[in-house]
Amino acid sequence: MPQTISEFGIIKKASDYDLVDDTFSEIFVSDRTFQHLKNIAFSGANDLLLSYLTQKGKEQIRVKNYVGLLQTPDGKQIEILPKSTANSPKEARKMLLKMLRVLPNSPYQSLSNSHLETSHFPLFEIFVHVFLDELEKLLSQGLGRNFERYTTNETFIKGKILITENLRQNPIRKERFFLAFDEFTADIPSNRVLKHCLQLLHKQGFSHRTQQRINKNIGIFEEVSTSKNIEQDLAQSFHKNLFFVRYEKLLHWANTFIKGQSFLPFSGQYLQLGLLFPMEVLFENYVGKFFKKYFAETYEVKLQDKGKFLIDSHLEKSKFRLIPDIILRNEAKTFVFDTKWKLIDASKPKQNYGIEQSDLYQMYAYGKKYNAQQLFLIYPANENFQKPLEVFDYEADMRLQIIPFDLTQNLQNLQSSLIKLI
């Protein structure tokens, strides 16, 4: 079973403490696992994920704002979940699944409401459930089959004798024939990829029910050979062919499990499995999809608009493109929204609530260039940020509102709250 920790949580060495008790914000690992994580923290490409620190002479690793699953070379799995209004791993896991299923061009779009209700399972096992559900849909229609070309040296004639190769292979053995023939078979690249994926999953420690499903499905692939070159089979499987439409979702899942794909380029010597996602990207995408769904009837909604520049002209060219996350327009007004995945604190006005000054400069530029009188900065709701802050007035005709977005709340209620603010 993986250990679970919240984003920004602390990982400690169990050997440094007499009593160890994992919580959502703090976990304890073996010296060996800690050393692997320390290597990740100090590797140049991966410093966005973990940071190393010491407190009272004891080493610690702080998780940053990537969420998902990582596995160290010693086989240890650590599940990292979002931190906002979620008070438990189950709530945080469900929140993450909701964001993942609207991630464009990803296999996570297969996540259904029923999968969200299995958030008591570890994250990786939920992903495996989705893969198995898709696989069993495919198998209910039968394994895909195709004509595959085989070459072999036989004592009988079948198909076509390859004259040149036959002379080379059989200069003396006149009873043998080097042949090429086509056979209608299930032993095709797509099926070899799925079988390879199932064999990999079989080695993981899932619940008894999940393990049973994996074993049962492996049995159906008995006539499919084990992949001798998985990279080649994957490449051939993603070619547009008769099977690609049926197999597409499954192939994306298999590719994710086989390669441990994530949005972060991890060095292979440090991580065995990485299914990790930057929370800024997930939050920005989720909020953007929310506006597209709930505001498109009333407003023109544009995401990641690239129509304006900070500098209109320098050496006869525009410079420094502005890319606000969300633009709402109607006949009368333009509204600019930007999202930031950061936990701010409404109880600390003297510390500017933890808001970055650069973010306020950015919003001011958006307001000027888009001629928008109302600007909105959206942060995730948390226990210290439950309602909008007092309005920030840039100028008499341009104001900024800083508002919470509660990922656990009903989206229609969020829509009503935002309409009132607008």
C-alpha positions in Angstrom: 0.0 0.0 0.0 1.3 3.5 -0.8 1.8 6.1 1.9 -0.3 9.2 1.4 0.7 12.8 2.0 -0.8 16.1 1.1 0.8 18.6 -1.2 3.4 20.8 0.8 3.6 17.9 3.4 6.8 16.8 5.1 8.6 13.4 4.7 10.8 12.3 7.6 13.2 9.4 8.3 11.5 6.9 10.7 14.9 6.1 12.3 15.2 9.7 13.6 12.2 9.3 15.8 11.1 7.0 18.7 7.4 7.2 17.8 6.2 7.5 14.2 2.6 8.0 13.2 1.8 9.1 9.6 -0.7 11.9 9.2 -2.0 13.6 6.0 0.6 16.3 6.3 3.6 14.2 7.6 4.8 10.7 6.8 7.8 8.6 7.9 9.9 6.4 5.5 12.9 4.1 5.7 16.4 5.4 5.4 16.7 3.8 2.0 13.5 5.4 0.6 14.5 8.8 2.2 17.9 8.6 0.4 16.1 8.0 -3.0 13.8 11.0 -2.3 16.8 13.1 -1.4 18.5 12.2 -4.7 15.4 13.4 -6.5 15.4 16.7 -4.5 19.0 17.3 -5.5 18.6 16.3 -9.1 18.4 19.4 -11.3 15.4 18.4 -13.4 13.3 17.4 -10.4 13.6 20.3 -8.0 10.1 21.3 -8.7 8.8 18.2 -7.0 10.7 18.0 -3.7 12.9 20.2 -1.5 15.4 19.2 1.1 15.7 20.9 4.5 16.9 20.2 8.0 15.1 21.0 11.3 16.9 20.7 14.6 19.6 18.7 12.9 17.1 16.2 11.4 16.7 15.8 7.6 13.4 16.4 6.0 11.9 16.4 2.5 9.1 18.8 1.7 6.7 17.9 -1.1 6.0 20.8 -3.5 2.9 21.3 -5.7 3.0 18.3 -7.9 0.4 15.7 -7.1 -0.2 12.1 -8.1 2.0 9.0 -7.5 5.7 8.4 -7.4 7.6 5.2 -6.9 11.2 5.0 -5.8 13.7 2.4 -7.0 13.2 0.4 -3.8 9.5 -0.1 -4.7 8.1 2.4 -2.3 5.0 4.2 -3.5 4.0 7.7 -2.2 0.7 9.2 -3.1 0.7 13.0 -3.1 -2.8 14.7 -3.0 -4.0 18.3 -3.3 -4.3 20.5 -0.2 -7.1 23.0 0.0 -10.5 22.4 1.6 -10.1 18.6 1.7 -9.7 17.4 5.2 -8.9 13.7 4.4 -7.1 11.7 1.8 -10.4 10.4 0.5 -11.8 13.9 -0.2 -8.5 15.1 -1.7 -8.3 12.0 -3.9 -11.8 12.7 -5.2 -10.9 16.3 -5.8 -7.9 15.3 -7.9 -9.9 12.8 -9.9 -12.5 15.5 -10.7 -9.7 17.7 -12.1 -8.0 14.9 -14.0 -11.1 13.8 -15.8 -11.3 17.1 -17.7 -7.6 17.2 -18.6 -7.5 17.4 -22.4 -5.9 14.8 -24.5 -5.4 12.4 -21.6 -6.7 8.9 -20.7 -8.1 10.3 -17.5 -11.2 11.5 -19.4 -12.4 7.9 -19.0 -12.9 8.6 -15.3 -16.6 8.3 -14.5 -18.8 9.3 -11.5 -18.6 5.7 -10.3 -14.8 5.9 -10.3 -15.0 9.1 -8.2 -17.0 7.1 -5.6 -14.1 4.7 -5.2 -11.8 7.4 -3.8 -11.2 5.2 -0.7 -8.9 3.1 -2.9 -5.3 4.3 -3.6 -5.0 6.6 -6.6 -3.1 4.1 -8.7 -5.6 1.3 -8.1 -8.4 3.6 -9.2 -6.5 4.2 -12.5 -6.2 0.5 -12.9 -9.9 0.1 -12.3 -10.6 2.5 -15.2 -8.1 0.6 -17.4 -9.8 -2.8 -16.6 -13.3 -1.3 -17.2 -12.2 -0.2 -20.6 -10.4 -3.5 -21.3 -13.5 -5.6 -20.4 -15.6 -3.5 -22.7 -13.2 -4.3 -25.5 -13.0 -8.0 -24.6 -16.8 -8.3 -24.6 -16.6 -7.6 -28.4 -13.7 -10.0 -28.8 -10.0 -9.5 -29.2 -9.0 -7.7 -32.4 -7.4 -9.9 -35.1 -5.6 -9.1 -38.2 -3.5 -10.7 -41.0 0.1 -10.7 -39.8 3.1 -11.5 -42.1 5.3 -14.3 -40.8 8.6 -15.6 -42.2 9.9 -19.1 -41.1 11.9 -22.1 -42.2 9.7 -25.1 -42.5 9.6 -28.7 -43.9 6.3 -27.9 -45.7 5.2 -25.3 -48.1 2.7 -22.6 -47.0 2.3 -19.2 -48.6 5.2 -18.0 -50.6 8.8 -19.4 -50.9 11.3 -16.6 -50.5 13.8 -17.8 -53.2 16.8 -15.7 -52.3 16.5 -16.3 -48.6 15.8 -20.0 -49.1 19.0 -20.4 -51.1 20.9 -18.6 -48.3 19.3 -20.5 -45.4 19.0 -23.9 -47.0 21.9 -24.5 -49.4 22.1 -28.2 -48.4 18.8 -28.9 -46.6 16.7 -29.5 -49.6 13.8 -30.7 -47.4 13.3 -27.2 -45.9 11.7 -24.1 -47.3 12.1 -20.5 -46.2 8.5 -19.2 -46.4 6.5 -16.0 -46.0 2.8 -16.3 -45.2 -0.1 -14.3 -43.8 -2.1 -15.5 -40.8 -5.3 -14.2 -39.3 -4.3 -13.9 -35.7 -4.8 -12.1 -32.4 -1.0 -11.9 -31.9 -0.9 -8.3 -33.1 1.0 -5.3 -31.6 -2.0 -3.8 -29.9 -2.8 -7.0 -28.1 0.9 -7.5 -27.1 0.9 -4.0 -25.5 -2.2 -4.8 -23.5 -0.8 -8.2 -22.4 2.5 -6.5 -21.4 0.6 -3.9 -19.4 -1.4 -6.6 -17.6 1.8 -8.5 -16.7 3.3 -5.3 -15.3 0.1 -4.6 -13.2 0.1 -8.2 -12.0 3.3 -7.5 -10.1 1.8 -4.6 -8.1 0.1 -5.2 -4.7 -3.5 -4.4 -5.3 -6.6 -5.5 -3.4 -7.7 -9.2 -3.8 -10.6 -8.2 -6.1 -8.5 -6.0 -8.4 -5.8 -8.7 -8.5 -8.5 -11.3 -9.5 -9.6 -9.1 -12.4 -6.0 -8.7 -13.7 -5.4 -12.4 -13.5 -8.7 -13.2 -15.3 -7.9 -10.8 -18.1 -4.3 -12.1 -18.6 -5.8 -15.5 -19.2 -7.8 -14.2 -22.2 -4.5 -13.2 -23.9 -3.1 -16.7 -23.8 -2.8 -16.9 -27.6 -1.0 -13.5 -27.7 2.8 -13.7 -27.4 4.8 -11.8 -24.9 6.2 -8.6 -26.4 9.8 -8.8 -27.5 10.1 -5.1 -28.2 7.5 -3.1 -26.3 8.6 0.3 -27.8 8.1 -1.1 -31.3 4.8 -2.6 -30.5 3.6 0.7 -28.9 4.7 2.7 -32.0 2.9 0.3 -34.3 -0.2 0.3 -32.2 -0.6 4.1 -32.4 -0.7 4.0 -36.2 -4.1 4.8 -37.5 -5.6 1.4 -38.5 -8.7 -0.7 -38.2 -8.2 -1.3 -34.5 -7.1 2.2 -33.4 -10.6 3.6 -32.6 -11.5 0.5 -30.5 -8.1 0.4 -28.8 -7.3 4.1 -28.5 -8.3 4.7 -24.8 -6.8 1.5 -23.7 -3.5 2.2 -25.5 -3.2 5.6 -23.8 -3.8 3.9 -20.4 -1.2 1.2 -21.3 1.3 3.8 -22.4 0.8 5.7 -19.1 1.4 2.6 -17.0 4.2 1.2 -19.1 6.2 4.4 -19.3 5.0 6.0 -16.1 4.1 9.1 -18.0 3.7 12.4 -16.3 4.1 16.1 -17.0 7.5 16.2 -15.3 10.7 15.0 -17.0 12.1 12.7 -14.3 15.5 11.1 -14.6 15.1 7.3 -14.9 17.8 6.5 -12.3 15.7 8.1 -9.5 12.1 7.1 -10.2 10.5 3.8 -11.3 7.1 5.2 -11.8 5.9 8.8 -12.1 2.3 9.7 -12.5 2.6 13.3 -11.4 0.8 16.5 -12.4 1.5 20.2 -11.6 -1.4 21.5 -9.6 -1.2 24.9 -11.4 -2.0 23.2 -14.7 -4.9 21.1 -13.2 -6.5 24.0 -11.4 -6.2 26.4 -14.3 -7.7 23.8 -16.7 -10.5 22.8 -14.3 -11.6 26.4 -13.6 -11.4 27.2 -17.4 -13.6 24.2 -18.2 -16.0 25.3 -15.5 -16.4 28.8 -17.2 -16.8 27.2 -20.6 -19.6 25.0 -19.3 -21.5 27.4 -17.1 -21.0 30.8 -18.7 -20.9 30.2 -22.4 -24.7 30.9 -22.9 -24.4 34.4 -21.4 -20.8 35.4 -22.4 -18.2 34.8 -25.0 -15.7 32.7 -23.1 -12.0 32.6 -24.2 -9.4 30.6 -22.5 -5.7 31.4 -22.7 -6.3 34.4 -24.9 -3.2 35.5 -26.8 -4.5 38.6 -28.5 -2.7 41.3 -26.5 0.9 42.3 -25.8 2.4 44.3 -23.0 4.5 46.3 -25.4 2.6 47.4 -28.6 5.7 48.2 -30.6 9.4 47.8 -30.3 11.5 47.7 -33.4 8.2 47.5 -35.3 7.2 44.3 -33.4 4.9 43.6 -30.4 6.6 42.3 -27.4 5.7 40.3 -24.2 2.5 38.5 -25.0 -0.2 38.6 -22.3 -2.1 35.3 -21.7 -4.9 35.7 -19.2 -6.5 32.4 -18.2 -10.1 33.4 -18.8 -11.8 36.3 -20.7 -15.6 36.9 -20.4 -17.2 39.3 -22.8 -20.7 40.6 -23.5 -21.8 43.6 -25.6 -21.1 45.9 -22.7 -18.1 44.7 -20.8 -15.0 42.6 -20.6 -14.0 40.6 -17.5 -10.6 39.1 -17.0 -10.0 36.1 -14.7 -6.7 34.5 -13.8 -6.1 31.5 -11.6 -3.3 30.9 -9.1 -2.7 27.6 -7.2 -1.6 29.0 -3.9 -3.0 28.9 -0.4 -3.6 32.4 0.7 -4.7 33.5 4.2 -7.5 36.0 4.7 -6.6 36.5 8.3 -3.2 38.1 7.4 -3.9 41.5 5.8 -0.5 42.9 7.1 1.3 40.2 5.1 -0.9 41.0 2.0 -2.7 37.6 2.6 0.3 35.8 1.0 -0.5 37.3 -2.4 2.5 37.9 -4.7 2.9 41.5 -5.7 3.9 40.4 -9.2 0.4 38.8 -9.6 -1.2 42.2 -8.9 1.1 43.9 -11.5 0.1 41.2 -14.0 -3.6 41.8 -13.4 -3.2 45.6 -13.8 -1.6 45.0 -17.2 -4.5 42.7 -18.2 -7.0 45.4 -17.1 -5.3 48.1 -19.1 -4.7 46.1 -22.3 -8.2 44.5 -22.3 -10.0 47.6 -21.2 -11.6 45.6 -18.4 -13.1 47.4 -15.4 -13.5 44.2 -13.4 -10.6 41.8 -12.8 -10.7 38.6 -10.8 -7.9 36.5 -9.2 -9.0 33.0 -8.4 -7.3 31.0 -5.6 -8.3 27.7 -4.2 -10.5 27.9 -1.1 -9.0 26.7 2.1 -9.7 26.8 5.8 -8.3 30.4 5.9 -9.9 31.6 2.7 -13.6 31.0 2.5 -15.0 34.2 1.0 -13.8 37.0 -1.3 -11.4 39.6 0.1 -12.3 43.2 0.3 -12.2 44.8 -3.2 -8.8 46.1 -4.4 -9.2 49.4 -6.3 -6.5 50.0 -8.8 -8.2 53.2 -10.1 -11.7 54.6 -10.0 -12.8 52.6 -13.0 -10.7 49.4 -12.5 -11.1 47.1 -9.6 -9.8 43.7 -8.6 -11.6 41.0 -6.7 -9.8 38.1 -5.1 -12.1 35.1 -4.8 -12.0 31.5 -3.5 -12.8 28.5 -5.7 -14.0 25.6 -3.6 -13.1 22.4 -5.4 -15.4 20.4 -3.1 -18.5 22.5 -3.8 -21.3 21.9 -6.2 -20.4 23.7 -9.5 -23.9 25.2 -9.9 -23.6 26.9 -6.5 -20.2 28.2 -7.6 -21.8 29.6 -10.7 -24.4 31.4 -8.7 -21.8 32.9 -6.4 -19.7 34.2 -9.3 -22.7 35.7 -11.2 -23.5 37.8 -8.1 -19.9 39.0 -8.0 -19.8 39.9 -11.7 
